[in-house]
Amino acid sequence: MLVAICFALLVSVPVCPQSTPPTYDETQAQIHPLTDEQLIDCLKLDSTTCPLKYRDLDMIEGELGDRKHPDLLIAAYEKADDDHRYHLVRALYQIDDPKVLTFMRFIAFEHLGRGMDNSETFFPLDYLADHCDERALARLNRHVNFRHEAPMGCLYWAGTERSFSRCNYRSAAPNLVRSLDAVCLNITGEAEEGLRKFFPGACQHLPSIEAEQRCYKKLLKDYPKPR
């Protein structure tokens, strides 16, 4: 009898439904009417004045990038803490503008360590690399960024490898060979495209990735060192 009563009490307790985040369209509808200043405030992790109930930081960054008002973002960066600066830079990363290029050159090489680059250092460097900045290309091409896994997510790092090729940065050839066996197919595809550009007609139709890597490594031994 006691068991029956306990079971009845158990099943009669209402289960509180879990709140689900809004859909993409719902979030976009909430973001779109906000001013740039409000969106910049919403990128602060500790903001108490952001009018958004649910903050999708990627979508906020994308909206600010689409609006293309770099002056406001750069001005906000000057007063921001490190976490806020990170998200402001990600918004600026999406704006192709000479002012952003100058700004990225100003911040990209501050506080760089010797280890693998990460999300805190990547975006200014990659922005510059996309504009064929030799210093940024050299930094991203360091061997430490190719030892194990890519420093950034698949699509981001594939874009970096595309910059090596598009900017004709031939010093990246050895690291492009290392990238041929990357887990991410976007990265391997960009590595192959770059190597085909640097070594036209070479190492094609081979039976395996390992054979392709051996072929390119052999070519690299006779490849003149870039100046």
C-alpha positions in Angstrom: 0.0 0.0 0.0 2.8 2.4 0.9 4.6 1.6 -2.3 1.4 2.3 -4.3 1.0 5.7 -2.5 4.6 6.7 -3.2 4.3 5.7 -6.8 1.1 7.8 -7.1 2.9 10.8 -5.6 5.8 10.2 -7.9 3.8 10.2 -11.1 1.6 13.1 -10.1 4.5 15.6 -9.8 4.5 17.8 -12.9 7.7 17.9 -14.9 8.9 21.4 -15.6 9.5 21.7 -19.4 13.0 22.7 -20.2 13.3 26.1 -21.9 14.5 25.8 -25.5 16.5 28.4 -27.2 14.8 30.3 -30.0 15.2 29.3 -33.6 17.6 31.0 -35.9 14.8 33.1 -37.5 13.4 34.1 -34.1 16.9 35.1 -32.9 17.5 37.1 -36.0 14.2 38.9 -35.6 15.2 39.9 -32.1 18.7 41.0 -33.2 17.9 43.0 -36.3 16.0 45.9 -34.7 18.8 46.6 -32.2 21.3 49.4 -32.8 25.0 48.8 -33.2 25.6 50.1 -29.8 23.1 47.7 -28.2 24.7 44.8 -30.1 28.1 45.8 -29.0 26.9 45.8 -25.4 25.3 42.4 -25.9 28.8 41.0 -26.7 29.9 41.7 -23.2 29.6 38.5 -21.2 28.6 40.3 -18.1 26.2 42.8 -19.7 23.2 43.7 -17.6 21.6 46.0 -20.1 21.5 43.8 -23.2 17.8 43.6 -24.3 18.2 40.1 -25.7 16.8 37.3 -23.5 18.9 34.8 -25.4 22.3 35.9 -26.8 23.8 34.0 -29.7 27.2 35.6 -29.8 28.0 34.2 -33.3 24.8 35.7 -34.7 25.5 39.1 -33.0 29.0 39.1 -34.4 27.7 38.2 -37.9 25.0 41.0 -37.7 27.7 43.6 -36.8 29.9 42.3 -39.5 27.1 42.6 -42.1 26.4 46.2 -41.0 30.1 47.1 -41.7 30.6 49.9 -39.3 34.2 49.3 -38.2 34.7 52.7 -36.5 32.2 51.8 -33.7 33.7 48.4 -33.1 37.3 49.7 -33.0 36.2 52.5 -30.6 34.5 49.9 -28.4 37.7 47.7 -28.5 39.7 50.5 -26.8 37.5 50.4 -23.7 36.8 46.6 -23.6 38.1 43.8 -21.4 39.8 40.8 -23.0 36.6 38.7 -23.4 34.7 41.6 -25.0 37.7 42.4 -27.3 37.7 38.8 -28.5 34.1 39.0 -29.8 34.6 42.5 -31.2 37.6 41.2 -33.2 35.5 38.3 -34.5 32.9 40.9 -35.8 35.7 43.0 -37.4 37.1 39.8 -39.0 34.0 39.7 -41.2 34.4 43.3 -42.5 36.7 43.9 -45.5 37.8 47.5 -45.0 41.1 49.3 -45.0 40.4 50.6 -41.5 40.1 47.1 -40.3 43.3 46.0 -42.0 45.2 48.8 -40.3 43.6 47.9 -37.0 44.4 44.2 -37.3 48.1 45.1 -38.1 48.1 47.1 -34.9 46.8 44.3 -32.6 47.8 41.1 -34.4 51.4 40.7 -33.1 50.8 41.7 -29.4 51.3 39.1 -26.7 52.1 36.3 -29.1 53.7 33.2 -27.5 55.8 30.4 -28.9 53.1 27.7 -28.8 50.4 26.9 -31.2 48.1 29.7 -32.3 44.6 29.6 -30.9 41.3 31.4 -31.1 42.7 34.3 -29.1 45.5 35.1 -31.6 44.1 33.6 -34.8 41.5 36.1 -36.1 43.7 39.2 -36.5 46.5 37.0 -38.0 44.2 35.2 -40.4 42.6 38.5 -41.5 46.1 39.8 -42.4 47.0 36.5 -44.1 43.9 36.8 -46.2 45.4 40.1 -47.4 48.8 38.4 -48.1 50.6 40.0 -45.2 54.0 38.2 -45.2 54.5 38.5 -41.4 51.1 37.0 -40.6 51.6 34.2 -43.2 54.9 33.4 -41.6 53.4 33.3 -38.1 50.6 30.9 -39.1 53.0 28.8 -41.1 55.1 27.8 -38.1 55.6 24.1 -37.7 53.9 24.1 -34.2 50.6 24.8 -36.0 50.9 21.6 -38.0 52.3 19.1 -35.5 49.1 17.3 -34.5 45.7 18.9 -35.1 44.9 22.3 -36.7 44.9 25.2 -34.3 41.4 26.2 -35.4 38.2 24.6 -36.6 38.1 22.9 -40.0 36.7 25.7 -42.1 38.8 28.4 -40.5 42.1 26.6 -41.0 41.1 25.5 -44.5 40.8 29.3 -45.3 44.3 29.8 -43.9 45.7 27.2 -46.2 43.9 28.7 -49.1 45.7 32.0 -48.3 49.1 30.3 -48.5 48.2 29.2 -52.0 46.5 32.3 -53.2 49.2 34.6 -51.9 51.8 32.3 -53.5 53.5 31.8 -50.1 55.7 28.9 -51.2 57.4 28.6 -47.7 54.2 26.8 -46.7 54.7 23.9 -49.1 56.2 21.5 -46.4 53.3 22.2 -44.1 50.8 21.7 -46.9 52.3 18.3 -47.4 51.8 17.5 -43.7 48.2 18.6 -44.1 47.4 16.1 -46.8 46.4 13.5 -44.1 44.3 15.9 -42.0 41.0 14.6 -40.7 39.2 17.6 -42.2 38.6 17.2 -46.0 38.4 20.9 -46.4 42.0 21.2 -45.2 43.3 18.4 -47.3 41.5 19.8 -50.3 43.1 23.2 -49.9 46.5 21.6 -49.2 46.3 19.6 -52.5 45.2 22.7 -54.4 48.2 24.6 -53.0 50.7 21.9 -53.8 49.3 21.5 -57.3 49.9 25.2 -57.8 53.5 25.1 -56.5 54.3 21.8 -58.3 52.2 21.8 -61.5 51.6 18.3 -62.9 53.5 16.5 -60.1 52.5 13.7 -57.7 49.2 13.0 -59.4 47.1 9.7 -59.6 49.0 8.1 -56.7 47.4 5.1 -54.9 47.4 6.7 -51.4 47.9 9.8 -49.3 51.1 8.4 -48.0 52.5 7.9 -51.5 51.5 11.5 -52.3 53.3 12.8 -49.3 56.4 10.8 -50.1 56.3 12.2 -53.6 56.1 15.8 -52.5 58.7 15.3 -49.8 61.1 14.1 -52.4 60.4 17.1 -54.6 60.9 19.4 -51.6 64.5 18.2 -51.2 65.3 19.6 -54.6 63.0 22.6 -54.2 64.9 25.9 -53.9 64.6 27.5 -50.5 62.3 30.6 -50.6 64.1 33.8 -49.9 
